[in-house]
């Protein structure tokens, strides 16, 4: 009985951290659409044509980062485990987002252009974001029974969509810098919540059998 309760608690934690990870994922994707113009204006870019051009460029760079991250974290998840991806991806995303709030200072420090610095930070954030949903859903599916994994996935996706609502509300009341910082801090808090999350039994079994993992 005690073992069952412990297992149930551990499964609940996995579902919760996966759901929170997807929440942060959606939050950031929606957030950029909200802060794109204010952030570029705040960085001194006010020409409407340049704002449109740079805005499209930045979102494209972030999408490329997510594409690269999807491949990178997919291979790493097979080689090092799903939990390692959950830690690595959220840490990378969080640091990039917090740095994004200080893009002007970072650009001045390194002597680079603002847009180049902004682009690199969105690329890094995109790489980090790509690992969240894939690793989270995989871990949920591999740790829950076939009768319950559908419910676990539903909770993850349903709660994750609320990230879009939060981003829209937050975007109206705080500055673009604070919006990025809040996203980064949420990621770091989530990082600590993931301490104690265990690897899926399915992955552990494959690892013990010495099967090929992470084949591109």
SESETOR-215697 format. One record per atom (N, C-alpha, C): atom name; x, y, z. Coordinates in nm, 3 decimals, always signed. Layout:
% residues N
NODE   atomo        px        py        pz
NODE      CA         X         Y         Z
...
% end
This chain:
% residues 216
NODE   atomo        px        py        pz
NODE       N    +0.083    -0.120    +0.000
NODE      CA    +0.000    +0.000    +0.000
NODE       C    +0.087    +0.125    +0.000
NODE       N    +0.188    +0.127    +0.088
NODE      CA    +0.279    +0.241    +0.098
NODE       C    +0.355    +0.261    -0.032
NODE       N    +0.399    +0.148    -0.092
NODE      CA    +0.473    +0.154    -0.218
NODE       C    +0.385    +0.210    -0.328
NODE       N    +0.257    +0.169    -0.328
NODE      CA    +0.164    +0.219    -0.430
NODE       C    +0.145    +0.370    -0.417
NODE       N    +0.130    +0.418    -0.294
NODE      CA    +0.113    +0.561    -0.270
NODE       C    +0.236    +0.638    -0.315
NODE       N    +0.354    +0.580    -0.285
NODE      CA    +0.480    +0.644    -0.324
NODE       C    +0.491    +0.653    -0.476
NODE       N    +0.452    +0.542    -0.544
NODE      CA    +0.457    +0.541    -0.690
NODE       C    +0.360    +0.641    -0.750
NODE       N    +0.240    +0.648    -0.690
NODE      CA    +0.139    +0.742    -0.737
NODE       C    +0.188    +0.886    -0.720
NODE       N    +0.249    +0.914    -0.608
NODE      CA    +0.302    +1.047    -0.582
NODE       C    +0.412    +1.083    -0.682
NODE       N    +0.499    +0.987    -0.709
NODE      CA    +0.608    +1.010    -0.805
NODE       C    +0.553    +1.036    -0.945
NODE       N    +0.449    +0.960    -0.983
NODE      CA    +0.387    +0.980    -1.114
NODE       C    +0.320    +1.116    -1.122
NODE       N    +0.256    +1.157    -1.015
NODE      CA    +0.191    +1.288    -1.012
NODE       C    +0.293    +1.400    -1.029
NODE       N    +0.409    +1.383    -0.966
NODE      CA    +0.515    +1.483    -0.978
NODE       C    +0.563    +1.492    -1.122
NODE       N    +0.578    +1.377    -1.187
NODE      CA    +0.623    +1.376    -1.327
NODE       C    +0.524    +1.449    -1.416
NODE       N    +0.394    +1.423    -1.396
NODE      CA    +0.291    +1.489    -1.475
NODE       C    +0.292    +1.639    -1.449
NODE       N    +0.308    +1.678    -1.323
NODE      CA    +0.308    +1.820    -1.287
NODE       C    +0.426    +1.894    -1.350
NODE       N    +0.545    +1.837    -1.338
NODE      CA    +0.662    +1.907    -1.393
NODE       C    +0.658    +1.911    -1.545
NODE       N    +0.601    +1.807    -1.607
NODE      CA    +0.586    +1.808    -1.753
NODE       C    +0.486    +1.915    -1.795
NODE       N    +0.377    +1.927    -1.718
NODE      CA    +0.274    +2.027    -1.748
NODE       C    +0.330    +2.168    -1.730
NODE       N    +0.405    +2.190    -1.624
NODE      CA    +0.465    +2.321    -1.600
NODE       C    +0.567    +2.355    -1.708
NODE       N    +0.639    +2.253    -1.755
NODE      CA    +0.735    +2.276    -1.862
NODE       C    +0.667    +2.319    -1.990
NODE       N    +0.555    +2.256    -2.021
NODE      CA    +0.480    +2.294    -2.141
NODE       C    +0.417    +2.433    -2.124
NODE       N    +0.377    +2.464    -2.001
NODE      CA    +0.324    +2.598    -1.969
NODE       C    +0.428    +2.705    -2.004
NODE       N    +0.551    +2.683    -1.960
NODE      CA    +0.660    +2.778    -1.989
NODE       C    +0.688    +2.782    -2.139
NODE       N    +0.681    +2.667    -2.202
NODE      CA    +0.703    +2.656    -2.347
NODE       C    +0.606    +2.746    -2.424
NODE       N    +0.477    +2.728    -2.399
NODE      CA    +0.374    +2.805    -2.468
NODE       C    +0.382    +2.953    -2.430
NODE       N    +0.411    +2.978    -2.303
NODE      CA    +0.425    +3.116    -2.255
NODE       C    +0.526    +3.193    -2.340
NODE       N    +0.641    +3.132    -2.362
NODE      CA    +0.746    +3.202    -2.435
NODE       C    +0.711    +3.220    -2.583
NODE       N    +0.651    +3.119    -2.642
NODE      CA    +0.616    +3.129    -2.784
NODE       C    +0.515    +3.241    -2.809
NODE       N    +0.419    +3.255    -2.720
NODE      CA    +0.319    +3.361    -2.733
NODE       C    +0.379    +3.496    -2.692
NODE       N    +0.466    +3.493    -2.592
NODE      CA    +0.522    +3.617    -2.539
NODE       C    +0.595    +3.698    -2.645
NODE       N    +0.673    +3.633    -2.730
NODE      CA    +0.750    +3.708    -2.828
NODE       C    +0.659    +3.786    -2.922
NODE       N    +0.544    +3.729    -2.957
NODE      CA    +0.451    +3.801    -3.041
NODE       C    +0.396    +3.926    -2.974
NODE       N    +0.393    +3.922    -2.840
NODE      CA    +0.340    +4.036    -2.765
NODE       C    +0.446    +4.143    -2.743
NODE       N    +0.569    +4.101    -2.714
NODE      CA    +0.675    +4.198    -2.679
NODE       C    +0.764    +4.233    -2.797
NODE       N    +0.739    +4.175    -2.913
NODE      CA    +0.825    +4.198    -3.029
NODE       C    +0.840    +4.347    -3.059
NODE       N    +0.728    +4.416    -3.079
NODE      CA    +0.734    +4.558    -3.114
NODE       C    +0.783    +4.643    -2.998
NODE       N    +0.729    +4.626    -2.876
NODE      CA    +0.780    +4.706    -2.763
NODE       C    +0.930    +4.686    -2.738
NODE       N    +0.978    +4.563    -2.754
NODE      CA    +1.120    +4.538    -2.727
NODE       C    +1.208    +4.604    -2.833
NODE       N    +1.168    +4.596    -2.959
NODE      CA    +1.246    +4.659    -3.065
NODE       C    +1.241    +4.811    -3.052
NODE       N    +1.124    +4.863    -3.019
NODE      CA    +1.113    +5.008    -2.997
NODE       C    +1.201    +5.051    -2.880
NODE       N    +1.200    +4.969    -2.773
NODE      CA    +1.280    +5.000    -2.655
NODE       C    +1.429    +4.994    -2.682
NODE       N    +1.467    +4.921    -2.785
NODE      CA    +1.608    +4.910    -2.822
NODE       C    +1.647    +5.015    -2.926
NODE       N    +1.555    +5.106    -2.955
NODE      CA    +1.585    +5.218    -3.045
NODE       C    +1.546    +5.196    -3.189
NODE       N    +1.478    +5.085    -3.219
NODE      CA    +1.435    +5.056    -3.357
NODE       C    +1.288    +5.095    -3.367
NODE       N    +1.261    +5.206    -3.431
NODE      CA    +1.124    +5.258    -3.438
NODE       C    +1.067    +5.263    -3.579
NODE       N    +1.151    +5.250    -3.680
NODE      CA    +1.102    +5.249    -3.818
NODE       C    +1.012    +5.127    -3.839
NODE       N    +0.886    +5.147    -3.878
NODE      CA    +0.792    +5.036    -3.893
NODE       C    +0.842    +4.924    -3.984
NODE       N    +0.910    +4.962    -4.092
NODE      CA    +0.961    +4.860    -4.185
NODE       C    +1.070    +4.776    -4.119
NODE       N    +1.159    +4.841    -4.043
NODE      CA    +1.265    +4.768    -3.975
NODE       C    +1.208    +4.682    -3.863
NODE       N    +1.108    +4.734    -3.794
NODE      CA    +1.044    +4.658    -3.687
NODE       C    +0.985    +4.528    -3.743
NODE       N    +0.918    +4.540    -3.858
NODE      CA    +0.860    +4.421    -3.923
NODE       C    +0.969    +4.325    -3.969
NODE       N    +1.071    +4.381    -4.034
NODE      CA    +1.180    +4.298    -4.086
NODE       C    +1.253    +4.225    -3.974
NODE       N    +1.293    +4.299    -3.870
NODE      CA    +1.366    +4.238    -3.760
NODE       C    +1.277    +4.142    -3.680
NODE       N    +1.149    +4.176    -3.669
NODE      CA    +1.057    +4.088    -3.597
NODE       C    +1.046    +3.953    -3.663
NODE       N    +1.031    +3.955    -3.797
NODE      CA    +1.024    +3.828    -3.872
NODE       C    +1.156    +3.752    -3.861
NODE       N    +1.265    +3.825    -3.865
NODE      CA    +1.397    +3.763    -3.854
NODE       C    +1.414    +3.692    -3.720
NODE       N    +1.374    +3.760    -3.613
NODE      CA    +1.393    +3.704    -3.479
NODE       C    +1.308    +3.579    -3.456
NODE       N    +1.183    +3.584    -3.501
NODE      CA    +1.098    +3.467    -3.482
NODE       C    +1.148    +3.351    -3.568
NODE       N    +1.201    +3.380    -3.685
NODE      CA    +1.258    +3.275    -3.770
NODE       C    +1.379    +3.211    -3.704
NODE       N    +1.463    +3.294    -3.643
NODE      CA    +1.581    +3.244    -3.573
NODE       C    +1.541    +3.154    -3.457
NODE       N    +1.437    +3.195    -3.384
NODE      CA    +1.391    +3.113    -3.271
NODE       C    +1.336    +2.980    -3.322
NODE       N    +1.264    +2.981    -3.433
NODE      CA    +1.211    +2.858    -3.488
NODE       C    +1.324    +2.764    -3.535
NODE       N    +1.428    +2.823    -3.592
NODE      CA    +1.545    +2.743    -3.632
NODE       C    +1.608    +2.681    -3.508
NODE       N    +1.616    +2.760    -3.400
NODE      CA    +1.668    +2.708    -3.274
NODE       C    +1.586    +2.591    -3.223
NODE       N    +1.455    +2.599    -3.237
NODE      CA    +1.369    +2.490    -3.192
NODE       C    +1.388    +2.366    -3.279
NODE       N    +1.410    +2.388    -3.409
NODE      CA    +1.436    +2.275    -3.498
NODE       C    +1.566    +2.205    -3.460
NODE       N    +1.671    +2.284    -3.439
NODE      CA    +1.800    +2.229    -3.398
NODE       C    +1.786    +2.161    -3.262
NODE       N    +1.715    +2.227    -3.171
NODE      CA    +1.696    +2.172    -3.037
NODE       C    +1.617    +2.043    -3.038
NODE       N    +1.517    +2.033    -3.127
NODE      CA    +1.439    +1.911    -3.135
NODE       C    +1.526    +1.791    -3.170
NODE       N    +1.618    +1.811    -3.262
NODE      CA    +1.711    +1.704    -3.301
NODE       C    +1.811    +1.677    -3.189
NODE       N    +1.869    +1.785    -3.137
NODE      CA    +1.971    +1.773    -3.031
NODE       C    +1.917    +1.702    -2.907
NODE       N    +1.803    +1.751    -2.857
NODE      CA    +1.748    +1.693    -2.734
NODE       C    +1.692    +1.553    -2.759
NODE       N    +1.643    +1.528    -2.881
NODE      CA    +1.593    +1.394    -2.912
NODE       C    +1.704    +1.290    -2.903
NODE       N    +1.819    +1.323    -2.962
NODE      CA    +1.934    +1.233    -2.956
NODE       C    +1.985    +1.221    -2.813
NODE       N    +1.995    +1.336    -2.745
NODE      CA    +2.045    +1.334    -2.607
NODE       C    +1.950    +1.260    -2.513
NODE       N    +1.819    +1.274    -2.539
NODE      CA    +1.722    +1.204    -2.455
NODE       C    +1.737    +1.054    -2.463
NODE       N    +1.773    +1.005    -2.581
NODE      CA    +1.794    +0.861    -2.598
NODE       C    +1.928    +0.816    -2.539
NODE       N    +2.027    +0.903    -2.547
NODE      CA    +2.160    +0.867    -2.498
NODE       C    +2.174    +0.885    -2.347
NODE       N    +2.125    +0.998    -2.295
NODE      CA    +2.147    +1.033    -2.154
NODE       C    +2.023    +1.021    -2.067
NODE       N    +1.907    +1.005    -2.128
NODE      CA    +1.784    +0.992    -2.051
NODE       C    +1.694    +1.114    -2.062
NODE       N    +1.564    +1.091    -2.036
NODE      CA    +1.466    +1.198    -2.049
NODE       C    +1.482    +1.305    -1.943
NODE       N    +1.518    +1.264    -1.821
NODE      CA    +1.531    +1.359    -1.710
NODE       C    +1.645    +1.458    -1.735
NODE       N    +1.755    +1.410    -1.791
NODE      CA    +1.868    +1.498    -1.820
NODE       C    +1.827    +1.606    -1.919
NODE       N    +1.740    +1.571    -2.015
NODE      CA    +1.691    +1.669    -2.112
NODE       C    +1.603    +1.772    -2.043
NODE       N    +1.518    +1.725    -1.951
NODE      CA    +1.431    +1.817    -1.878
NODE       C    +1.513    +1.920    -1.799
NODE       N    +1.624    +1.878    -1.744
NODE      CA    +1.710    +1.970    -1.670
NODE       C    +1.787    +2.062    -1.764
NODE       N    +1.850    +2.003    -1.864
NODE      CA    +1.934    +2.082    -1.955
NODE       C    +1.857    +2.182    -2.036
NODE       N    +1.741    +2.142    -2.087
NODE      CA    +1.663    +2.230    -2.174
NODE       C    +1.608    +2.350    -2.099
NODE       N    +1.555    +2.327    -1.979
NODE      CA    +1.495    +2.439    -1.905
NODE       C    +1.603    +2.533    -1.853
NODE       N    +1.721    +2.481    -1.819
NODE      CA    +1.830    +2.567    -1.774
NODE       C    +1.877    +2.657    -1.888
NODE       N    +1.893    +2.599    -2.006
NODE      CA    +1.937    +2.676    -2.123
NODE       C    +1.835    +2.785    -2.157
NODE       N    +1.709    +2.748    -2.157
NODE      CA    +1.602    +2.844    -2.187
NODE       C    +1.600    +2.957    -2.084
NODE       N    +1.609    +2.922    -1.956
NODE      CA    +1.598    +3.022    -1.850
NODE       C    +1.710    +3.125    -1.857
NODE       N    +1.832    +3.078    -1.875
NODE      CA    +1.946    +3.169    -1.881
NODE       C    +1.936    +3.260    -2.004
NODE       N    +1.892    +3.204    -2.117
NODE      CA    +1.878    +3.285    -2.239
NODE       C    +1.770    +3.391    -2.222
NODE       N    +1.660    +3.356    -2.157
NODE      CA    +1.551    +3.452    -2.140
NODE       C    +1.588    +3.565    -2.046
NODE       N    +1.655    +3.531    -1.937
NODE      CA    +1.699    +3.636    -1.844
NODE       C    +1.799    +3.728    -1.912
NODE       N    +1.890    +3.670    -1.989
NODE      CA    +1.987    +3.750    -2.064
NODE       C    +1.918    +3.839    -2.166
NODE       N    +1.804    +3.791    -2.220
NODE      CA    +1.731    +3.867    -2.321
NODE       C    +1.680    +4.000    -2.267
NODE       N    +1.655    +4.005    -2.138
NODE      CA    +1.610    +4.130    -2.076
NODE       C    +1.721    +4.235    -2.075
NODE       N    +1.846    +4.188    -2.089
NODE      CA    +1.961    +4.279    -2.084
NODE       C    +2.037    +4.277    -2.216
NODE       N    +1.962    +4.259    -2.325
NODE      CA    +2.023    +4.245    -2.456
NODE       C    +2.108    +4.366    -2.494
NODE       N    +2.063    +4.485    -2.457
NODE      CA    +2.138    +4.606    -2.492
NODE       C    +2.272    +4.610    -2.419
NODE       N    +2.269    +4.578    -2.289
NODE      CA    +2.392    +4.578    -2.211
NODE       C    +2.489    +4.470    -2.260
NODE       N    +2.437    +4.354    -2.295
NODE      CA    +2.521    +4.245    -2.344
NODE       C    +2.584    +4.282    -2.478
NODE       N    +2.505    +4.345    -2.566
NODE      CA    +2.556    +4.387    -2.696
NODE       C    +2.667    +4.490    -2.680
NODE       N    +2.646    +4.583    -2.589
NODE      CA    +2.749    +4.686    -2.564
NODE       C    +2.876    +4.625    -2.506
NODE       N    +2.858    +4.526    -2.419
NODE      CA    +2.973    +4.463    -2.354
NODE       C    +3.060    +4.388    -2.455
NODE       N    +2.995    +4.316    -2.546
NODE      CA    +3.070    +4.237    -2.644
NODE       C    +3.099    +4.314    -2.772
NODE       N    +3.044    +4.433    -2.785
NODE      CA    +3.068    +4.513    -2.904
NODE       C    +2.999    +4.458    -3.027
NODE       N    +2.884    +4.391    -3.007
NODE      CA    +2.809    +4.334    -3.119
NODE       C    +2.684    +4.420    -3.145
NODE       N    +2.619    +4.395    -3.257
NODE      CA    +2.497    +4.470    -3.285
NODE       C    +2.383    +4.416    -3.198
NODE       N    +2.287    +4.502    -3.173
NODE      CA    +2.174    +4.464    -3.087
NODE       C    +2.096    +4.347    -3.149
NODE       N    +2.070    +4.356    -3.279
NODE      CA    +1.991    +4.252    -3.345
NODE       C    +2.064    +4.119    -3.347
NODE       N    +2.195    +4.122    -3.370
NODE      CA    +2.271    +3.997    -3.368
NODE       C    +2.265    +3.931    -3.230
NODE       N    +2.281    +4.014    -3.127
NODE      CA    +2.276    +3.962    -2.990
NODE       C    +2.137    +3.908    -2.957
NODE       N    +2.035    +3.985    -2.993
NODE      CA    +1.896    +3.945    -2.973
NODE       C    +1.871    +3.812    -3.047
NODE       N    +1.921    +3.801    -3.169
NODE      CA    +1.901    +3.681    -3.249
NODE       C    +1.964    +3.559    -3.183
NODE       N    +2.087    +3.573    -3.135
NODE      CA    +2.155    +3.461    -3.071
NODE       C    +2.080    +3.416    -2.946
NODE       N    +2.030    +3.512    -2.870
NODE      CA    +1.958    +3.477    -2.747
NODE       C    +1.826    +3.408    -2.778
NODE       N    +1.756    +3.452    -2.884
NODE      CA    +1.633    +3.385    -2.922
NODE       C    +1.662    +3.246    -2.978
NODE       N    +1.774    +3.231    -3.047
NODE      CA    +1.814    +3.100    -3.098
NODE       C    +1.839    +3.004    -2.981
NODE       N    +1.915    +3.050    -2.882
NODE      CA    +1.947    +2.967    -2.766
NODE       C    +1.820    +2.932    -2.689
NODE       N    +1.732    +3.031    -2.671
NODE      CA    +1.605    +3.005    -2.603
NODE       C    +1.523    +2.903    -2.681
NODE       N    +1.525    +2.913    -2.814
NODE      CA    +1.453    +2.817    -2.897
NODE       C    +1.506    +2.676    -2.882
NODE       N    +1.638    +2.664    -2.876
NODE      CA    +1.700    +2.532    -2.855
NODE       C    +1.652    +2.474    -2.722
NODE       N    +1.651    +2.558    -2.619
NODE      CA    +1.608    +2.513    -2.487
NODE       C    +1.461    +2.472    -2.486
NODE       N    +1.377    +2.553    -2.549
NODE      CA    +1.233    +2.526    -2.551
NODE       C    +1.202    +2.392    -2.618
NODE       N    +1.280    +2.356    -2.718
NODE      CA    +1.250    +2.237    -2.797
NODE       C    +1.253    +2.108    -2.715
NODE       N    +1.327    +2.107    -2.606
NODE      CA    +1.340    +1.985    -2.528
NODE       C    +1.226    +1.962    -2.431
NODE       N    +1.148    +2.067    -2.403
NODE      CA    +1.048    +2.060    -2.298
NODE       C    +0.936    +1.959    -2.325
NODE       N    +0.858    +1.985    -2.428
NODE      CA    +0.741    +1.902    -2.451
NODE       C    +0.778    +1.759    -2.489
NODE       N    +0.879    +1.745    -2.575
NODE      CA    +0.918    +1.611    -2.619
NODE       C    +0.959    +1.522    -2.503
NODE       N    +1.050    +1.573    -2.420
NODE      CA    +1.099    +1.494    -2.308
NODE       C    +0.990    +1.473    -2.203
NODE       N    +0.911    +1.578    -2.179
NODE      CA    +0.806    +1.568    -2.078
NODE       C    +0.700    +1.466    -2.114
NODE       N    +0.649    +1.474    -2.237
NODE      CA    +0.546    +1.380    -2.281
NODE       C    +0.600    +1.238    -2.288
NODE       N    +0.725    +1.224    -2.334
NODE      CA    +0.787    +1.091    -2.341
NODE       C    +0.797    +1.030    -2.203
NODE       N    +0.841    +1.110    -2.105
NODE      CA    +0.856    +1.059    -1.969
NODE       C    +0.721    +1.020    -1.911
NODE       N    +0.618    +1.101    -1.937
NODE      CA    +0.483    +1.069    -1.888
NODE       C    +0.434    +0.938    -1.950
NODE       N    +0.452    +0.923    -2.081
NODE      CA    +0.405    +0.802    -2.150
NODE       C    +0.479    +0.677    -2.107
NODE       N    +0.608    +0.693    -2.074
NODE      CA    +0.688    +0.576    -2.039
NODE       C    +0.673    +0.536    -1.893
NODE       N    +0.620    +0.623    -1.809
NODE      CA    +0.608    +0.590    -1.667
NODE       C    +0.465    +0.555    -1.627
NODE       N    +0.367    +0.596    -1.707
NODE      CA    +0.228    +0.566    -1.674
NODE       C    +0.181    +0.443    -1.750
NODE       N    +0.080    +0.377    -1.698
NODE      CA    +0.024    +0.260    -1.765
NODE       C    -0.052    +0.305    -1.890
NODE       N    -0.075    +0.211    -1.981
NODE      CA    -0.144    +0.245    -2.106
NODE       C    -0.286    +0.294    -2.081
NODE       N    -0.345    +0.253    -1.966
NODE      CA    -0.480    +0.297    -1.933
NODE       C    -0.483    +0.442    -1.885
NODE       N    -0.371    +0.491    -1.833
NODE      CA    -0.371    +0.625    -1.772
NODE       C    -0.288    +0.728    -1.846
NODE       N    -0.201    +0.684    -1.938
NODE      CA    -0.111    +0.780    -2.002
NODE       C    -0.187    +0.884    -2.086
NODE       N    -0.303    +0.848    -2.137
NODE      CA    -0.385    +0.944    -2.211
NODE       C    -0.429    +1.059    -2.123
NODE       N    -0.467    +1.025    -1.997
NODE      CA    -0.508    +1.128    -1.903
NODE       C    -0.389    +1.217    -1.865
NODE       N    -0.273    +1.154    -1.850
NODE      CA    -0.153    +1.231    -1.815
NODE       C    -0.118    +1.330    -1.924
NODE       N    -0.124    +1.283    -2.050
NODE      CA    -0.095    +1.370    -2.163
NODE       C    -0.196    +1.484    -2.172
NODE       N    -0.323    +1.452    -2.145
NODE      CA    -0.429    +1.554    -2.149
NODE       C    -0.403    +1.664    -2.047
NODE       N    -0.360    +1.625    -1.927
NODE      CA    -0.331    +1.723    -1.822
NODE       C    -0.215    +1.813    -1.865
NODE       N    -0.111    +1.752    -1.920
NODE      CA    +0.007    +1.828    -1.962
NODE       C    -0.030    +1.932    -2.067
NODE       N    -0.100    +1.887    -2.171
NODE      CA    -0.135    +1.977    -2.282
NODE       C    -0.236    +2.083    -2.238
NODE       N    -0.336    +2.043    -2.160
NODE      CA    -0.439    +2.138    -2.116
NODE       C    -0.379    +2.249    -2.029
NODE       N    -0.294    +2.210    -1.936
NODE      CA    -0.233    +2.311    -1.849
NODE       C    -0.134    +2.397    -1.927
NODE       N    -0.066    +2.335    -2.022
NODE      CA    +0.032    +2.410    -2.101
NODE       C    -0.031    +2.524    -2.178
NODE       N    -0.152    +2.503    -2.228
NODE      CA    -0.220    +2.607    -2.305
NODE       C    -0.245    +2.731    -2.220
NODE       N    -0.256    +2.714    -2.089
NODE      CA    -0.276    +2.829    -2.000
NODE       C    -0.157    +2.924    -2.005
NODE       N    -0.042    +2.874    -2.052
NODE      CA    +0.075    +2.960    -2.066
NODE       C    +0.048    +3.074    -2.163
NODE       N    -0.034    +3.047    -2.265
NODE      CA    -0.071    +3.151    -2.361
NODE       C    -0.156    +3.258    -2.295
NODE       N    -0.247    +3.215    -2.209
NODE      CA    -0.333    +3.309    -2.136
NODE       C    -0.248    +3.397    -2.044
NODE       N    -0.156    +3.332    -1.974
NODE      CA    -0.069    +3.405    -1.881
NODE       C    +0.017    +3.507    -1.954
NODE       N    +0.069    +3.469    -2.070
NODE      CA    +0.154    +3.559    -2.148
NODE       C    +0.076    +3.681    -2.194
NODE       N    -0.049    +3.661    -2.237
NODE      CA    -0.131    +3.771    -2.283
NODE       C    -0.166    +3.867    -2.169
NODE       N    -0.196    +3.812    -2.053
NODE      CA    -0.228    +3.897    -1.938
NODE       C    -0.105    +3.973    -1.892
NODE       N    +0.006    +3.902    -1.881
NODE      CA    +0.130    +3.963    -1.832
NODE       C    +0.179    +4.071    -1.926
NODE       N    +0.166    +4.047    -2.057
NODE      CA    +0.215    +4.142    -2.156
NODE       C    +0.149    +4.278    -2.148
NODE       N    +0.032    +4.284    -2.087
NODE      CA    -0.041    +4.411    -2.076
NODE       C    +0.001    +4.493    -1.954
NODE       N    +0.065    +4.429    -1.857
NODE      CA    +0.090    +4.497    -1.731
NODE       C    +0.237    +4.513    -1.693
NODE       N    +0.327    +4.442    -1.760
NODE      CA    +0.469    +4.455    -1.725
NODE       C    +0.549    +4.489    -1.850
NODE       N    +0.669    +4.537    -1.831
NODE      CA    +0.756    +4.573    -1.943
NODE       C    +0.806    +4.447    -2.014
NODE       N    +0.856    +4.465    -2.134
NODE      CA    +0.906    +4.349    -2.208
NODE       C    +1.025    +4.285    -2.138
NODE       N    +1.109    +4.371    -2.072
NODE      CA    +1.223    +4.314    -1.999
NODE       C    +1.176    +4.224    -1.885
NODE       N    +1.078    +4.272    -1.810
NODE      CA    +1.028    +4.194    -1.697
NODE       C    +0.956    +4.067    -1.745
NODE       N    +0.894    +4.074    -1.862
NODE      CA    +0.827    +3.955    -1.916
NODE       C    +0.929    +3.844    -1.944
NODE       N    +1.044    +3.883    -2.000
NODE      CA    +1.149    +3.785    -2.024
NODE       C    +1.207    +3.731    -1.893
NODE       N    +1.228    +3.820    -1.797
NODE      CA    +1.283    +3.778    -1.667
NODE       C    +1.189    +3.681    -1.598
NODE       N    +1.059    +3.712    -1.601
NODE      CA    +0.960    +3.624    -1.538
NODE       C    +0.964    +3.485    -1.602
NODE       N    +0.974    +3.481    -1.735
NODE      CA    +0.984    +3.352    -1.803
NODE       C    +1.108    +3.275    -1.759
NODE       N    +1.221    +3.345    -1.747
NODE      CA    +1.344    +3.280    -1.703
NODE       C    +1.337    +3.231    -1.560
NODE       N    +1.278    +3.312    -1.474
NODE      CA    +1.266    +3.274    -1.332
NODE       C    +1.172    +3.155    -1.317
NODE       N    +1.062    +3.155    -1.393
NODE      CA    +0.971    +3.039    -1.389
NODE       C    +1.047    +2.912    -1.428
NODE       N    +1.134    +2.925    -1.527
NODE      CA    +1.213    +2.810    -1.568
NODE       C    +1.306    +2.761    -1.458
NODE       N    +1.370    +2.854    -1.389
NODE      CA    +1.462    +2.816    -1.281
NODE       C    +1.388    +2.753    -1.164
NODE       N    +1.269    +2.805    -1.133
NODE      CA    +1.187    +2.744    -1.028
NODE       C    +1.148    +2.602    -1.068
NODE       N    +1.112    +2.586    -1.193
NODE      CA    +1.077    +2.454    -1.244
NODE       C    +1.196    +2.358    -1.237
NODE       N    +1.316    +2.414    -1.258
NODE      CA    +1.437    +2.333    -1.250
NODE       C    +1.450    +2.269    -1.112
NODE       N    +1.425    +2.348    -1.008
NODE      CA    +1.434    +2.295    -0.871
NODE       C    +1.321    +2.197    -0.841
NODE       N    +1.203    +2.220    -0.899
NODE      CA    +1.091    +2.128    -0.878
NODE       C    +1.118    +1.991    -0.937
NODE       N    +1.209    +1.988    -1.036
NODE      CA    +1.237    +1.861    -1.104
NODE       C    +1.338    +1.775    -1.030
NODE       N    +1.397    +1.829    -0.926
NODE      CA    +1.490    +1.750    -0.845
NODE       C    +1.412    +1.635    -0.781
NODE       N    +1.455    +1.515    -0.803
NODE      CA    +1.386    +1.400    -0.747
NODE       C    +1.301    +1.326    -0.848
NODE       N    +1.280    +1.386    -0.967
NODE      CA    +1.206    +1.315    -1.071
NODE       C    +1.291    +1.199    -1.121
NODE       N    +1.234    +1.081    -1.126
NODE      CA    +1.312    +0.963    -1.163
NODE       C    +1.298    +0.931    -1.312
NODE       N    +1.395    +0.857    -1.362
NODE      CA    +1.396    +0.818    -1.502
NODE       C    +1.290    +0.710    -1.526
NODE       N    +1.240    +0.703    -1.647
NODE      CA    +1.137    +0.603    -1.678
NODE       C    +1.196    +0.462    -1.676
NODE       N    +1.114    +0.366    -1.631
NODE      CA    +1.159    +0.228    -1.626
NODE       C    +1.190    +0.173    -1.764
NODE       N    +1.114    +0.220    -1.864
NODE      CA    +1.135    +0.173    -2.000
NODE       C    +1.274    +0.213    -2.049
NODE       N    +1.314    +0.339    -2.021
NODE      CA    +1.446    +0.383    -2.063
NODE       C    +1.555    +0.308    -1.987
NODE       N    +1.534    +0.288    -1.856
NODE      CA    +1.632    +0.216    -1.775
NODE       C    +1.652    +0.074    -1.827
NODE       N    +1.544    +0.011    -1.870
NODE      CA    +1.553    -0.125    -1.923
NODE       C    +1.634    -0.128    -2.053
NODE       N    +1.606    -0.033    -2.142
NODE      CA    +1.679    -0.026    -2.269
NODE       C    +1.827    +0.000    -2.243
NODE       N    +1.855    +0.084    -2.144
NODE      CA    +1.993    +0.117    -2.110
NODE       C    +2.068    -0.006    -2.060
NODE       N    +2.002    -0.085    -1.976
NODE      CA    +2.065    -0.205    -1.921
NODE       C    +2.090    -0.308    -2.029
NODE       N    +2.004    -0.312    -2.130
NODE      CA    +2.019    -0.409    -2.237
NODE       C    +2.126    -0.371    -2.338
NODE       N    +2.187    -0.255    -2.317
NODE      CA    +2.298    -0.208    -2.401
NODE       C    +2.258    -0.193    -2.548
NODE       N    +2.133    -0.156    -2.571
NODE      CA    +2.088    -0.137    -2.710
NODE       C    +2.136    -0.002    -2.761
NODE       N    +2.142    +0.008    -2.893
NODE      CA    +2.185    +0.134    -2.955
NODE       C    +2.083    +0.242    -2.924
NODE       N    +2.131    +0.358    -2.876
NODE      CA    +2.043    +0.468    -2.842
NODE       C    +2.093    +0.596    -2.909
NODE       N    +2.000    +0.682    -2.945
NODE      CA    +2.037    +0.812    -3.001
NODE       C    +2.084    +0.808    -3.144
NODE       N    +2.048    +0.701    -3.216
NODE      CA    +2.087    +0.693    -3.357
NODE       C    +2.010    +0.798    -3.436
NODE       N    +2.082    +0.884    -3.506
NODE      CA    +2.019    +0.995    -3.577
NODE       C    +1.920    +0.948    -3.682
% end
